[in-house]
Amino acid sequence: MMKRRRFKRATYCSATKYLEAGHLVLFGLHALCVPAIGAVSCYDATTERQLKDKPMTSSVSEEDFAEYLDIIRRFTDEKLKPIELEVDDEGGIPEPVVQQMRELGLFGMTIPRKYDGLELSIEQQCRATFEFTQTSATFRSRFSTTLGLASQAILFSGRPDQCDAYLPKLASGEWTGSFGLTEPGAGSDLAGLRTRSAREGDEWVINGQKIWTSGGHYADMAILVTRSDPDAPKHKGLTYFFLDMNSPGIEIRPIKQISGFSNFNEVFMTDLRIPDTQRLGDVGHGWQVAITTLMNERVSSGVRPAPDFEDILQLTKDIELEDGPAISDAAVREKLAGWYIKAQGVKLIRARLMTALSRGERPGPENSVSKLVSSFRRQEIAAFGMDLMDMAGGIMDSDKMPSRALYQQ
């Protein structure tokens, strides 16, 4: 058992520099050299099969991509970190910052050039998205839900005309997307959802509720999983749609979290009418569309979230117990060893996934395993870190706390 601890005096600072106005041109897409590799096929609904896609690789040179990463790092350090507490408190990102995110191409990193995306590889997208784990998750969530869920659902399951009409708006960031999946009685059990869709002529009438919808309060559109055939086996009676979040019949209620933030929402649909032209895939085949979407979402969101092993390791060096640094305590070292093993396992799982994607294979269950292990590990590390800080563990000032107070979030 650890003895009573005392907080070691140290200074923790976030980046505070801002780019001069004249340098913002660096965030324009024209500053990048991103060659195209050709089109990615869309879903062929008439043959009920997924067309073979090109391998998810990019012809962007490592030199050009390194320049892109450097721009993202500067943007994160000099524009995002200084306002992260303000963003979390107010629940929104200033529009000028969102516009800079659009100019960086973040909303369309892996979308083909023919749809106005950057057409980076999945591996490059993961490396770019990793840079945003060093600041508030609000920033990453703003583009990752659009990129990893809404866009991918249309790209892999939409008809060519749907891809042509909607992907450019999503890739450019003109539209922000969200995902209507989880319900009060159907969380990880996708087949248990109850939101109903009933066809009336060329329209579908939707009634039901979704919960924990990320970004639903600012999203322009959403992809939606519904139960269209209550008599079919659970995983065969689902149909997939995309919808305008400003449509009559939609009510959005932000969820106030214990942290004080409101990043998630309840979405109520009452006699919501959606034209059949906004259906993705075939009627009753929503299960396949949803699984494909979720596997791509895990790739987009499965990057390392802080605090992680490196953060807790540094904290144990900075915190002193009565007998010396926390890292000298055998119980602390035992916990660190367990987290290190899990972190390395997740790293290797992701390496396996990147290898598969580079061969043109579809995402599998690997990132779901990574997500499960990482979520529990993050909770354990955050709780342990706050315990080490003792009474200082409740302070949420990012300029004074380790890892910019991410333990407290």
DAMONOR-V585851 format. One record per residue. N is the residue number from 1. RES is the residue in one letter. OMEGA is omega in whole degrees, 0 to 359 (none if undefined). Layout:
{{N	RES	OMEGA} {N	RES	OMEGA}}
This chain:
{{1	M	180} {2	M	179} {3	K	179} {4	R	187} {5	R	173} {6	R	185} {7	F	179} {8	K	180} {9	R	179} {10	A	179} {11	T	178} {12	Y	184} {13	C	171} {14	S	176} {15	A	183} {16	T	182} {17	K	176} {18	Y	173} {19	L	173} {20	E	184} {21	A	182} {22	G	182} {23	H	184} {24	L	179} {25	V	179} {26	L	181} {27	F	177} {28	G	181} {29	L	182} {30	H	179} {31	A	184} {32	L	174} {33	C	186} {34	V	181} {35	P	182} {36	A	177} {37	I	179} {38	G	187} {39	A	172} {40	V	184} {41	S	175} {42	C	183} {43	Y	177} {44	D	186} {45	A	184} {46	T	180} {47	T	177} {48	E	178} {49	R	178} {50	Q	177} {51	L	181} {52	K	181} {53	D	172} {54	K	176} {55	P	182} {56	M	179} {57	T	183} {58	S	176} {59	S	177} {60	V	182} {61	S	179} {62	E	179} {63	E	179} {64	D	181} {65	F	177} {66	A	177} {67	E	178} {68	Y	179} {69	L	180} {70	D	178} {71	I	179} {72	I	179} {73	R	179} {74	R	179} {75	F	180} {76	T	183} {77	D	191} {78	E	182} {79	K	185} {80	L	183} {81	K	181} {82	P	184} {83	I	187} {84	E	178} {85	L	178} {86	E	180} {87	V	180} {88	D	181} {89	D	185} {90	E	176} {91	G	179} {92	G	179} {93	I	178} {94	P	183} {95	E	178} {96	P	178} {97	V	177} {98	V	179} {99	Q	177} {100	Q	176} {101	M	176} {102	R	182} {103	E	176} {104	L	181} {105	G	186} {106	L	183} {107	F	182} {108	G	186} {109	M	183} {110	T	179} {111	I	182} {112	P	181} {113	R	181} {114	K	176} {115	Y	176} {116	D	175} {117	G	178} {118	L	180} {119	E	172} {120	L	175} {121	S	177} {122	I	180} {123	E	178} {124	Q	177} {125	Q	180} {126	C	179} {127	R	179} {128	A	181} {129	T	179} {130	F	183} {131	E	181} {132	F	176} {133	T	181} {134	Q	178} {135	T	184} {136	S	179} {137	A	179} {138	T	181} {139	F	181} {140	R	182} {141	S	184} {142	R	181} {143	F	187} {144	S	178} {145	T	177} {146	T	184} {147	L	187} {148	G	184} {149	L	186} {150	A	183} {151	S	183} {152	Q	178} {153	A	180} {154	I	182} {155	L	185} {156	F	186} {157	S	181} {158	G	174} {159	R	180} {160	P	180} {161	D	177} {162	Q	177} {163	C	181} {164	D	186} {165	A	192} {166	Y	183} {167	L	178} {168	P	180} {169	K	179} {170	L	182} {171	A	180} {172	S	184} {173	G	176} {174	E	174} {175	W	172} {176	T	184} {177	G	173} {178	S	187} {179	F	177} {180	G	183} {181	L	187} {182	T	177} {183	E	181} {184	P	180} {185	G	181} {186	A	180} {187	G	178} {188	S	179} {189	D	183} {190	L	184} {191	A	182} {192	G	184} {193	L	187} {194	R	178} {195	T	188} {196	R	172} {197	S	180} {198	A	183} {199	R	174} {200	E	182} {201	G	180} {202	D	180} {203	E	173} {204	W	178} {205	V	186} {206	I	174} {207	N	179} {208	G	184} {209	Q	171} {210	K	181} {211	I	183} {212	W	179} {213	T	181} {214	S	175} {215	G	182} {216	G	183} {217	H	177} {218	Y	183} {219	A	176} {220	D	180} {221	M	179} {222	A	169} {223	I	193} {224	L	175} {225	V	183} {226	T	173} {227	R	183} {228	S	180} {229	D	183} {230	P	182} {231	D	180} {232	A	173} {233	P	191} {234	K	185} {235	H	180} {236	K	184} {237	G	184} {238	L	176} {239	T	189} {240	Y	179} {241	F	163} {242	F	189} {243	L	175} {244	D	183} {245	M	177} {246	N	182} {247	S	174} {248	P	180} {249	G	178} {250	I	174} {251	E	183} {252	I	179} {253	R	177} {254	P	179} {255	I	178} {256	K	181} {257	Q	181} {258	I	178} {259	S	184} {260	G	181} {261	F	177} {262	S	181} {263	N	184} {264	F	187} {265	N	164} {266	E	178} {267	V	180} {268	F	180} {269	M	182} {270	T	182} {271	D	177} {272	L	181} {273	R	180} {274	I	177} {275	P	181} {276	D	178} {277	T	179} {278	Q	174} {279	R	177} {280	L	182} {281	G	184} {282	D	176} {283	V	179} {284	G	181} {285	H	181} {286	G	180} {287	W	181} {288	Q	179} {289	V	182} {290	A	181} {291	I	177} {292	T	180} {293	T	183} {294	L	179} {295	M	177} {296	N	179} {297	E	180} {298	R	177} {299	V	183} {300	S	186} {301	S	187} {302	G	178} {303	V	185} {304	R	173} {305	P	176} {306	A	0} {307	P	178} {308	D	188} {309	F	182} {310	E	181} {311	D	181} {312	I	176} {313	L	179} {314	Q	180} {315	L	180} {316	T	175} {317	K	183} {318	D	181} {319	I	177} {320	E	170} {321	L	182} {322	E	183} {323	D	180} {324	G	182} {325	P	181} {326	A	182} {327	I	178} {328	S	181} {329	D	184} {330	A	180} {331	A	178} {332	V	181} {333	R	178} {334	E	177} {335	K	179} {336	L	180} {337	A	179} {338	G	180} {339	W	179} {340	Y	179} {341	I	179} {342	K	180} {343	A	179} {344	Q	177} {345	G	178} {346	V	179} {347	K	181} {348	L	176} {349	I	180} {350	R	177} {351	A	177} {352	R	180} {353	L	180} {354	M	178} {355	T	179} {356	A	181} {357	L	180} {358	S	178} {359	R	181} {360	G	179} {361	E	181} {362	R	177} {363	P	180} {364	G	184} {365	P	186} {366	E	184} {367	N	173} {368	S	175} {369	V	179} {370	S	180} {371	K	181} {372	L	181} {373	V	183} {374	S	181} {375	S	179} {376	F	181} {377	R	180} {378	R	178} {379	Q	180} {380	E	181} {381	I	180} {382	A	180} {383	A	180} {384	F	179} {385	G	178} {386	M	177} {387	D	178} {388	L	181} {389	M	178} {390	D	184} {391	M	178} {392	A	182} {393	G	180} {394	G	181} {395	I	183} {396	M	179} {397	D	185} {398	S	180} {399	D	185} {400	K	186} {401	M	178} {402	P	178} {403	S	177} {404	R	176} {405	A	179} {406	L	175} {407	Y	184} {408	Q	182} {409	Q	none}}
